[in-house]
Amino acid sequence: MLVLERAPESARGGNSAYTGGAFRVAYDGEQDICRLVADLSADTLAQSDFGAYPASQFFDDLIEMSGMRADADLVEVLVNRSFDTLQWMRGQGVRFIPIHGRQSFLVDGKHKFWGGLTIEVSGGGAGLVDALFSRAQRQGVRIAYDHKMTELLVEDGAVCGVVAVHAGQVRQLRADAVVLAAGGYHANAEWRARYLGTNWDLAKVRGSRYNTGLAIQAALNQGARAAGHWTGCHSVFYDANAPEFGDPALLNQQKNYFNLGVVVNTLGERFVNEGENFRNYTYSRMGAAMLKQPGSRGWQIFEAQGAALLPDEYRVRHATRYQSDTLEGLVAQLEGVNKAQLLRTLREFNAAVDRSVPFNPAVLDGRSTRGLPIDKTHWALPLEQGPFVAFEVSCGITCTYAGLSITPQAQVLDEEGRTMPGLYAAGEMVGGLYYNKYPGGAGLTSGSVFGRIAGTQAALHGRAP
């Protein structure tokens, strides 16, 4: 078996290497978490409320967040195979741990997990990539780095290999079957402008610079059917001074806990409901909202209680951060904002908070504002207690939602709806799963579930007489 990696070894793993390593998985309670996570101590179990995330809720989340457009057959496979796929991965050397730091809050002496997202890989995305590459190499899989696949080889209607460029040389590599898992087109500025629309060529690339849609185009050139949401993408609030492309040495540029504060644009106005739902159900469309604002930038602002709950992505040294003991002092530091309007916005927000409802970040607490042009539905904390902090943010694109049409067995379909012999696909280049929004952690699970299926089916295809 041969794996072609477009990137050099130092940047291997595609978008997976840039993630926090969270996996969304259907589970029925603590006993299932114990089957996925090794060596959970009695103290950890006693201090944790893992809750449950049944398959029915996982299915409903994916379908509803797609605006009822997702391929239900693919969603069913993703959900129903999620738990056994993670168990299999554990057996391959991937170490899962609870996401105490990012997905739980201390409530009544217990770490209560929220939003259907409970476990991650030790070492984050880099840990996941290293574990899987190490396992593959121990199994005798050959890895060829710096190989850019440009074409599929087809003979007698069946895919029989690829054309790749390495060190300026064009190589034809023949194979019994081909699995495409090269991501979407988020790093292709021209395609972003073509499909996503105005100013998307200006978005910062959160993940791998090597995901430019080449593998999708190679399959389309051979008659594969396009699928999914070509004008949709996963995009987040991103540090305004982050580099143009993601850098594995400078991760945590995203700023996803806006639900604990307020978000404003350069006009000094709020433009989203920061508390619509748990952040991992809304964060994937916040970059698009930011891109539509004047200058495509703004600020997340927190008072002391909300700031104390922020995770590590807000505490990195490279964050564009401002702090003051007073709101007036904080606003004075922000360049390019309408300062007078921003102070009015914050004072109006404070006056609109319903203080009769207790604040509880671990549930949809209903602590809202009333009477504002855009009310905050949950977790409305008045900005009165300093120190106050602000983080300047822009738009960072993570991945795109379009790609190839596949069967539940990960076989690529052609434009007539027939399977293309010898061709399989997995990961972000699969279309039909995500549309309007994206539940956090589903991407790594999808890539793993369909990647495992695609690998199995490709191996069986290669053995067929």
C-alpha positions as CSV (number, residue, x, y, z in Angstrom):
1,M,0.0,0.0,0.0
2,L,1.2,3.5,-0.9
3,V,0.0,6.8,0.6
4,L,0.8,9.9,-1.4
5,E,1.1,13.0,0.8
6,R,1.2,16.3,-1.1
7,A,2.9,18.1,1.8
8,P,6.4,17.6,3.0
9,E,6.7,15.4,6.1
10,S,6.9,18.4,8.4
11,A,3.4,19.5,7.3
12,R,1.7,16.1,6.8
13,G,-1.8,15.1,7.8
14,G,-3.9,17.8,6.0
15,N,-6.4,19.6,8.1
16,S,-6.4,16.9,10.8
17,A,-3.0,18.2,12.0
18,Y,-4.5,21.7,12.6
19,T,-7.5,20.6,14.7
20,G,-7.8,20.4,18.5
21,G,-8.5,16.7,18.0
22,A,-12.1,16.6,19.2
23,F,-14.3,13.7,18.1
24,R,-18.1,13.8,18.2
25,V,-19.3,10.2,18.9
26,A,-22.6,8.7,19.9
27,Y,-22.4,7.2,23.4
28,D,-24.9,6.2,26.1
29,G,-23.1,7.3,29.2
30,E,-20.1,7.0,31.4
31,Q,-19.6,3.3,30.7
32,D,-19.1,4.0,27.0
33,I,-16.6,6.8,27.7
34,C,-14.7,4.2,29.8
35,R,-14.6,1.9,26.7
36,L,-12.9,4.7,24.7
37,V,-10.7,6.3,27.2
38,A,-7.9,4.3,28.9
39,D,-7.1,4.5,32.6
40,L,-9.9,6.8,33.8
41,S,-9.3,7.0,37.6
42,A,-12.0,6.7,40.2
43,D,-11.4,10.3,41.2
44,T,-11.9,11.5,37.6
45,L,-15.1,9.5,37.2
46,A,-16.4,10.8,40.5
47,Q,-15.7,14.4,39.5
48,S,-17.1,14.2,35.9
49,D,-20.6,14.3,34.6
50,F,-20.2,12.9,31.0
51,G,-24.0,12.8,30.4
52,A,-24.9,11.0,27.2
53,Y,-25.1,11.7,23.5
54,P,-27.4,9.1,21.9
55,A,-27.2,8.2,18.2
56,S,-30.7,9.7,17.7
57,Q,-29.5,13.2,18.8
58,F,-26.3,12.9,16.8
59,F,-28.3,12.1,13.7
60,D,-30.8,14.9,14.4
61,D,-28.0,17.4,14.9
62,L,-26.4,16.6,11.6
63,I,-29.7,16.6,9.7
64,E,-31.1,19.8,11.3
65,M,-27.9,21.7,11.0
66,S,-27.8,21.0,7.3
67,G,-31.2,22.5,6.8
68,M,-32.6,19.0,6.2
69,R,-30.4,18.7,3.1
70,A,-27.8,16.1,4.3
71,D,-27.7,12.7,2.7
72,A,-29.5,10.7,5.4
73,D,-27.9,7.4,4.3
74,L,-24.4,8.8,4.8
75,V,-25.4,10.5,8.1
76,E,-26.8,7.2,9.3
77,V,-23.5,5.4,8.6
78,L,-21.5,8.2,10.2
79,V,-23.6,8.1,13.4
80,N,-24.0,4.4,13.7
81,R,-20.3,3.6,13.0
82,S,-18.9,6.4,15.1
83,F,-18.4,4.5,18.4
84,D,-17.0,1.2,16.9
85,T,-14.7,3.3,14.7
86,L,-13.2,5.1,17.7
87,Q,-12.9,1.8,19.5
88,W,-11.0,0.5,16.5
89,M,-8.8,3.6,16.4
90,R,-8.0,3.0,20.1
91,G,-6.8,-0.4,19.1
92,Q,-4.5,1.2,16.5
93,G,-2.7,3.3,19.1
94,V,-4.8,6.5,19.2
95,R,-5.2,7.7,22.8
96,F,-8.5,9.4,23.6
97,I,-9.0,11.6,26.7
98,P,-11.9,13.7,28.1
99,I,-12.0,17.3,26.9
100,H,-12.1,18.7,30.5
101,G,-10.5,22.0,29.5
102,R,-12.6,23.0,26.5
103,Q,-15.9,21.2,26.9
104,S,-16.8,21.1,30.6
105,F,-17.6,23.6,33.3
106,L,-17.4,23.0,37.0
107,V,-21.0,22.9,38.3
108,D,-21.9,21.7,41.8
109,G,-18.4,20.2,42.2
110,K,-18.5,18.2,39.0
111,H,-17.1,18.8,35.5
112,K,-20.2,18.9,33.4
113,F,-19.7,18.3,29.7
114,W,-21.9,20.1,27.3
115,G,-22.8,20.3,23.6
116,G,-22.4,16.6,22.8
117,L,-18.6,16.8,22.6
118,T,-16.8,14.9,25.2
119,I,-13.5,13.3,24.0
120,E,-10.4,14.3,22.1
121,V,-7.1,12.8,21.1
122,S,-4.2,13.2,23.4
123,G,-1.8,15.7,21.7
124,G,-4.6,17.2,19.6
125,G,-4.5,17.0,15.8
126,A,-0.8,16.5,15.7
127,G,-1.1,13.6,18.2
128,L,-3.7,12.0,16.0
129,V,-1.6,12.3,12.8
130,D,1.5,11.0,14.5
131,A,-0.3,8.0,16.0
132,L,-1.9,7.0,12.7
133,F,1.2,7.6,10.5
134,S,3.3,5.5,13.0
135,R,0.8,2.7,13.0
136,A,0.6,2.7,9.2
137,Q,4.4,2.6,8.8
138,R,4.6,-0.3,11.3
139,Q,2.1,-2.1,9.1
140,G,4.4,-1.7,6.1
141,V,2.5,1.2,4.4
142,R,4.8,3.3,2.3
143,I,4.5,7.1,2.6
144,A,5.6,9.3,-0.4
145,Y,5.8,12.9,0.6
146,D,5.8,16.0,-1.7
147,H,3.7,14.1,-4.2
148,K,1.0,16.3,-5.8
149,M,-1.7,14.1,-7.5
150,T,-3.1,15.8,-10.6
151,E,-4.9,13.1,-12.6
152,L,-6.6,9.7,-12.3
153,L,-5.6,6.9,-14.5
154,V,-8.6,5.1,-16.1
155,E,-8.6,2.0,-18.3
156,D,-11.7,0.2,-19.5
157,G,-13.9,2.3,-17.3
158,A,-12.0,1.5,-14.1
159,V,-9.6,3.7,-12.1
160,C,-6.2,2.1,-12.1
161,G,-3.9,4.6,-10.6
162,V,-2.9,8.3,-10.5
163,V,-0.6,10.8,-12.1
164,A,1.5,12.7,-9.5
165,V,4.2,15.4,-9.6
166,H,7.3,15.0,-7.4
167,A,10.4,17.2,-7.6
168,G,9.3,18.5,-11.0
169,Q,8.9,15.0,-12.4
170,V,5.6,13.6,-13.6
171,R,5.0,10.0,-12.4
172,Q,2.4,7.5,-13.3
173,L,1.6,5.3,-10.3
174,R,-0.6,2.3,-10.9
175,A,-2.9,0.7,-8.3
176,D,-5.7,-1.8,-8.0
177,A,-7.8,0.9,-6.3
178,V,-7.5,4.6,-5.3
179,V,-8.8,6.3,-2.2
180,L,-9.1,10.1,-2.4
181,A,-8.8,11.9,0.9
182,A,-7.2,15.2,0.0
183,G,-9.6,17.7,1.6
184,G,-11.7,20.4,0.0
185,Y,-10.7,23.7,-1.7
186,H,-10.4,26.0,1.3
187,A,-6.8,26.9,0.4
188,N,-7.6,27.8,-3.2
189,A,-8.3,31.6,-3.2
190,E,-9.6,31.5,-6.8
191,W,-12.0,28.7,-6.1
192,R,-13.2,30.5,-2.9
193,A,-14.0,33.6,-4.8
194,R,-15.7,31.5,-7.6
195,Y,-17.9,29.4,-5.3
196,L,-18.2,31.1,-2.0
197,G,-18.5,34.7,-3.3
198,T,-17.3,38.2,-2.7
199,N,-14.2,38.7,-0.4
200,W,-13.8,35.0,0.3
201,D,-10.4,35.3,-1.4
202,L,-9.4,37.5,1.5
203,A,-10.2,35.0,4.3
204,K,-7.3,33.6,6.3
205,V,-6.7,29.9,5.9
206,R,-6.9,28.2,9.2
207,G,-5.8,24.8,8.1
208,S,-3.5,23.1,5.5
209,R,-2.3,25.2,2.6
210,Y,-2.3,22.0,0.5
211,N,-6.1,21.5,0.3
212,T,-6.7,23.3,-3.0
213,G,-9.3,21.0,-4.7
214,L,-6.9,19.2,-7.1
215,A,-8.2,15.7,-6.2
216,I,-11.8,16.8,-6.5
217,Q,-11.1,18.3,-9.9
218,A,-9.2,15.1,-11.0
219,A,-12.3,13.0,-10.2
220,L,-14.7,15.5,-11.8
221,N,-12.6,15.4,-15.0
222,Q,-13.3,11.6,-15.1
223,G,-17.0,12.1,-14.8
224,A,-17.5,11.9,-11.0
225,R,-20.6,13.6,-9.7
226,A,-20.3,16.8,-7.7
227,A,-22.2,16.9,-4.4
228,G,-22.7,19.0,-1.3
229,H,-22.8,22.7,-0.6
230,W,-20.4,24.4,-3.1
231,T,-21.2,27.9,-1.7
232,G,-20.8,26.8,1.9
233,C,-17.9,26.4,4.3
234,H,-16.8,26.1,7.9
235,S,-15.3,29.4,9.0
236,V,-14.6,30.8,12.4
237,F,-13.6,33.9,14.3
238,Y,-9.9,34.0,13.8
239,D,-7.1,36.2,15.2
240,A,-6.9,39.3,13.1
241,N,-3.1,39.2,13.0
242,A,-2.7,35.5,12.3
243,P,-0.6,34.6,9.2
244,E,-2.3,34.0,5.9
245,F,-2.0,30.3,6.1
246,G,-2.2,28.0,9.2
247,D,1.0,27.3,10.9
248,P,1.3,24.1,13.1
249,A,3.7,26.1,15.3
250,L,1.1,28.8,15.9
251,L,-2.1,26.9,16.5
252,N,-5.0,28.2,18.6
253,Q,-5.6,31.2,16.4
254,Q,-9.4,30.5,16.4
255,K,-11.5,32.3,19.0
256,N,-14.6,30.1,19.5
257,Y,-15.9,31.0,22.9
258,F,-17.7,34.2,21.9
259,N,-20.8,32.9,23.7
260,L,-19.2,34.1,27.0
261,G,-19.0,37.7,25.9
262,V,-20.2,40.0,23.1
263,V,-18.9,40.5,19.5
264,V,-18.8,43.9,17.8
265,N,-17.7,45.3,14.4
266,T,-15.8,48.4,13.5
267,L,-19.1,50.4,13.6
268,G,-19.2,49.6,17.3
269,E,-22.3,47.4,16.9
270,R,-23.2,43.8,17.7
271,F,-24.1,41.8,14.7
272,V,-24.7,38.2,15.9
273,N,-26.6,36.5,18.7
274,E,-23.6,35.2,20.6
275,G,-25.7,33.0,22.8
276,E,-27.9,31.3,20.2
277,N,-26.7,27.8,21.2
278,F,-23.6,26.1,22.5
279,R,-20.7,27.4,20.7
280,N,-19.8,24.1,19.0
281,Y,-23.2,24.3,17.2
282,T,-22.8,27.9,15.9
283,Y,-19.0,28.6,15.6
284,S,-18.6,27.2,12.1
285,R,-20.6,30.1,10.5
286,M,-19.1,33.0,12.6
287,G,-16.3,33.6,10.1
288,A,-18.8,34.2,7.4
289,A,-20.7,36.7,9.6
290,M,-17.4,38.5,10.3
291,L,-16.4,38.6,6.7
292,K,-19.6,40.6,5.9
293,Q,-18.7,43.3,8.4
294,P,-16.9,46.6,7.4
295,G,-13.2,45.8,7.0
296,S,-14.0,42.1,7.8
297,R,-12.8,42.5,11.4
298,G,-14.1,43.2,14.9
299,W,-13.6,42.3,18.6
300,Q,-14.8,39.8,21.1
301,I,-15.2,41.6,24.5
302,F,-15.4,39.8,27.9
303,E,-15.9,40.9,31.5
304,A,-14.0,39.2,34.4
305,Q,-16.4,36.3,35.0
306,G,-16.6,35.3,31.3
307,A,-12.9,35.9,30.7
308,A,-12.0,33.5,33.6
309,L,-13.8,30.7,31.7
310,L,-11.9,31.2,28.4
311,P,-9.8,28.2,27.4
312,D,-6.2,28.1,26.2
313,E,-6.8,29.4,22.7
314,Y,-7.3,32.8,24.3
315,R,-4.2,32.6,26.5
316,V,-1.6,32.0,23.8
317,R,1.1,34.7,23.6
318,H,0.3,35.5,19.9
319,A,-3.3,36.5,20.6
320,T,-4.2,40.0,19.6
321,R,-5.4,41.0,23.1
322,Y,-6.3,44.2,24.9
323,Q,-7.1,44.6,28.6
324,S,-8.2,47.4,30.9
325,D,-9.8,47.8,34.3
326,T,-12.6,50.0,32.8
327,L,-14.6,49.7,29.6
328,E,-13.6,53.2,28.7
329,G,-10.0,52.3,29.0
330,L,-10.5,49.1,26.9
331,V,-12.4,50.9,24.1
332,A,-9.7,53.6,23.9
333,Q,-7.2,50.9,22.9
334,L,-9.2,49.6,20.0
335,E,-8.0,51.0,16.7
336,G,-10.5,51.6,13.8
337,V,-13.7,51.3,15.8
338,N,-16.4,53.9,16.4
339,K,-15.6,54.3,20.1
340,A,-18.6,56.4,21.1
341,Q,-21.0,54.0,19.4
342,L,-19.2,51.0,21.0
343,L,-19.6,52.4,24.5
344,R,-23.3,53.0,23.8
345,T,-23.7,49.5,22.5
346,L,-22.1,48.0,25.6
347,R,-24.1,50.1,28.0
348,E,-27.4,49.3,26.2
349,F,-26.4,45.6,26.4
350,N,-25.8,45.8,30.2
351,A,-29.1,47.5,30.8
352,A,-31.0,44.8,28.7
353,V,-29.6,41.7,30.7
354,D,-32.3,39.8,32.5
355,R,-30.5,39.4,35.8
356,S,-33.2,37.3,37.4
357,V,-32.0,34.2,35.6
358,P,-28.9,32.5,37.0
359,F,-25.8,32.2,34.8
360,N,-24.8,28.6,34.0
361,P,-22.4,28.1,31.1
362,A,-22.9,24.3,31.2
363,V,-26.6,24.4,30.0
364,L,-28.7,26.6,27.8
365,D,-29.5,28.8,30.8
366,G,-32.0,31.2,29.2
367,R,-30.1,34.2,30.7
368,S,-30.9,36.7,27.9
369,T,-31.2,40.3,27.0
370,R,-34.5,41.9,26.2
371,G,-35.3,44.7,23.7
372,L,-32.1,44.9,21.7
373,P,-32.0,44.8,17.9
374,I,-30.2,41.5,18.3
375,D,-30.9,39.9,21.7
376,K,-28.4,37.4,23.2
377,T,-30.4,34.3,24.1
378,H,-28.2,32.6,26.7
379,W,-25.2,33.4,29.0
380,A,-25.8,37.2,28.9
381,L,-23.3,38.6,31.4
382,P,-23.3,42.4,31.8
383,L,-20.0,44.0,31.2
384,E,-19.6,45.7,34.5
385,Q,-16.8,43.8,36.4
386,G,-13.2,44.4,35.3
387,P,-10.7,43.6,34.2
388,F,-12.2,43.7,30.7
389,V,-10.5,42.0,27.8
390,A,-10.9,42.2,24.0
391,F,-9.6,40.0,21.2
392,E,-9.4,41.4,17.7
393,V,-10.8,38.8,15.2
394,S,-11.2,38.3,11.5
395,C,-12.4,35.4,9.3
396,G,-10.6,32.1,9.2
397,I,-11.8,29.4,6.8
398,T,-11.3,25.8,8.0
399,C,-12.8,23.7,5.3
400,T,-15.4,23.7,2.5
401,Y,-18.6,21.6,2.3
402,A,-18.5,20.5,-1.3
403,G,-16.9,17.5,-3.0
404,L,-17.8,14.2,-4.5
405,S,-20.9,12.0,-4.3
406,I,-20.3,8.7,-2.6
407,T,-22.2,5.6,-1.5
408,P,-22.4,4.5,2.1
409,Q,-19.6,2.1,1.1
410,A,-17.4,5.2,0.2
411,Q,-17.6,4.4,-3.5
412,V,-17.4,7.5,-5.7
413,L,-20.5,7.9,-8.0
414,D,-20.4,9.2,-11.6
415,E,-22.8,11.7,-13.1
416,E,-25.3,9.0,-13.9
417,G,-25.3,7.7,-10.4
418,R,-23.2,4.6,-11.1
419,T,-20.2,3.6,-9.0
420,M,-16.8,4.3,-10.5
421,P,-14.9,1.0,-10.2
422,G,-11.7,1.3,-8.2
423,L,-12.4,4.8,-6.8
424,Y,-13.3,5.7,-3.2
425,A,-13.3,8.9,-1.2
426,A,-13.3,10.0,2.4
427,G,-12.8,13.1,4.6
428,E,-13.6,16.7,3.7
429,M,-13.8,16.0,-0.1
430,V,-17.0,14.0,0.5
431,G,-20.1,16.1,-0.4
432,G,-23.5,15.8,1.1
433,L,-22.9,15.8,4.8
434,Y,-22.7,19.5,5.8
435,Y,-24.5,22.5,4.5
436,N,-25.5,25.5,6.6
437,K,-23.7,24.7,9.8
438,Y,-21.4,22.0,11.3
439,P,-21.4,20.4,14.7
440,G,-17.9,20.6,16.2
441,G,-16.0,17.3,16.2
442,A,-18.1,15.7,13.4
443,G,-15.3,16.3,10.8
444,L,-12.7,14.0,12.4
445,T,-15.3,11.4,13.1
446,S,-16.6,11.5,9.5
447,G,-13.1,11.2,8.1
448,S,-12.3,8.3,10.3
449,V,-15.6,6.4,9.7
450,F,-15.6,6.8,5.9
451,G,-11.8,6.5,5.8
452,R,-12.0,3.1,7.5
453,I,-14.8,2.0,5.1
454,A,-13.0,3.3,2.0
455,G,-9.7,1.5,3.0
456,T,-11.6,-1.8,3.6
457,Q,-13.5,-1.6,0.4
458,A,-10.4,-0.6,-1.7
459,A,-8.6,-3.6,-0.2
460,L,-11.4,-5.9,-1.1
461,H,-11.6,-4.5,-4.6
462,G,-7.9,-5.2,-5.1
463,R,-8.4,-8.8,-4.1
464,A,-11.4,-9.4,-6.4
465,P,-10.7,-11.8,-9.3
